Amino acid sequence: MSGIPTHKNPLALAGLWVVFILVMGGCRQADYSWVQQQEGKSILDLEYLNDTLGIRVQDIRLVNLGEDQYKIDVYLFPDDPAQFNEKQRFYLHLFPGEHENDEFLAVGTLDFRVEKDAHIYSRTFTTARHEFDSLRYGLINADGRRVFSLKVDTLAINTN
């Protein structure tokens, strides 16, 4: 016999429990609930998850600053934080009508910060329009190339 069976060796059994706890702790689902408590209102009715890119756009929040001034925050949760930073930008096209040929409000993020596990891309802008029917948004890399783009047609956005 080459060794003592694991179930009779308390040190080996304790080692297995440590490995099990470490593995299960690494598989823990991230907590995104804090994003919903941030200022402003959510204009994204569902999160965007892209396994290929390793990203989750958890929310896009619009903050009314008064006098037609607004701030928009895009909450990105990357699997590999080193791949996403201040060199990327989000663009948002807010469409006032149902047709893509309508004029739209284009907003590109300029500011970047990290809170908890979120990379937050932000921009302050001015608009007199208060209702939009659809949203197209996407991520642009440091070279100005689109990483992804998504259009949400079933979305009514009221900035007030």
N, C-alpha and C positions, 0 to 999 in steps of 0.2 A: 504494500500500500504506500502510495507516494506522499500522502499528507492526511491531515485531519479533515473530515468533511466540514463544509462551511457551517452547517446548522449546529455543529458542536463547538465551533470556534467563535467566541463572542467578538473578538477583534475583527475577524473577517466579516461577520454579519454587520457590525457597526460600520465598517468601510463600505459595504454595499448600500446601507441606508444613506450615508453621506453622498455617494455617487447619485443615488436616486433623487435626493433632495436637490442637488445641484442641477441635475438634468431637468427636473420639473420646474425649478425656479427659473431656468432659462427659457422655458416654454410659456411662461406667464403672459397673458394678454396685457398689452399696454392699456393704461387708463387714459381715455380721451375725454372723460366727462368734464374736466376742468375747462375745456374750450367753450362749452355751452354757457359757462358763467362769465365769460369775458364780455366787455362792453359792446354795445351795438346789437344788431339783429342778424340772424343767420339768413343768407340769401341762397344757400345751397341746401336743397332738400334731401340729398343723399351724398354720402362720401364717395370719393373716387379712389379705387384701389387698383394699382397696376403692379402685378407680381413681377413682370419682366423688368421694369425699372426699379422695383423695390421701393415704391412710394405709396403714400396714402394722403390724399387731400381730404382732410377731415371736415373742414368748414371754410366758408368765406363769409366774413362778418363785415357789415356796413354800419358805420358809426356816423350819426347825424351830428355835425359840429355846430349847426345853426347857420343862418344866412346863406343857404345854398352851398355850404362847405361840408364835405364828407371825407371820411377816412375809410379805406378798405383794407382788411387784413386777410391774407390767405394763409391757412394753417396746414403746412406740409410736414408729414412725419416720414422721414426716410429710413429705410433699413440700414443704410450705410451713410451716416451723417457727413463723412469726409467727401462724398461725391456731390453734395448739394450745399451751396454757400451763397455769399453775396454776389458772386459772378453771374448767377442765373437771375432771370426776371420772369414774373408772371405777367401775362397780358389778359385783359378782360374786355370783351366787347358786349355792351349792354344795348339790346335792341328794343326800340320803343314800339314796334309793330310786329305782326306775325310773319312778315316776309323778310327774307334775308337781304333784299335790295333796299330796305329802309335804311335811312341814316342811323348810325349807331354811335354810342359814346365809347370811345377807346380810352382805357386806363391801363397804363403799364406801371408795375411796381418799381419803386426807387429805393426804398428802405428795407433793411434786413436785420433781424434780430433772432436770437435763440432763447426760448423759454421752455424749461423742462426738456422734453424730447422733441419739441416742435421747432421747425424753422418757419419763421413768420415773415412773409413778404408784404410790405405795406406801401400805401400811397395816399396822400391827401389830394383832393381834387374839388372842382367847382362845377355845378350843373344846376340849371333852373328846371330841368325835367325831373319829375318825381315818380313816374311809373314806367316800368320796362316789362316787356313780355317774354324775353328770352335772354340767355346769357351764353356766350362762347368764352371759354378760357383755356389757357394753356401755359406751358413752361417753355422758355427760350433759354438755350445754353449760352455760354460766354461768347461763342462765335456768332450769335444771332440766329442760330438755327432752331427750329421748333423741335422740342423733345416729345411733346404730345399736345393734342388739342381736343377739346370736348365741347359739344354744343348741347345745351339743355333748353328744349323748346317749351316744356310744360311748366314754366316758372313765371309767376307774377311777382315782380319786385316793386315795392312801394318804398321810396326813400324816407318818407315821413314817419 
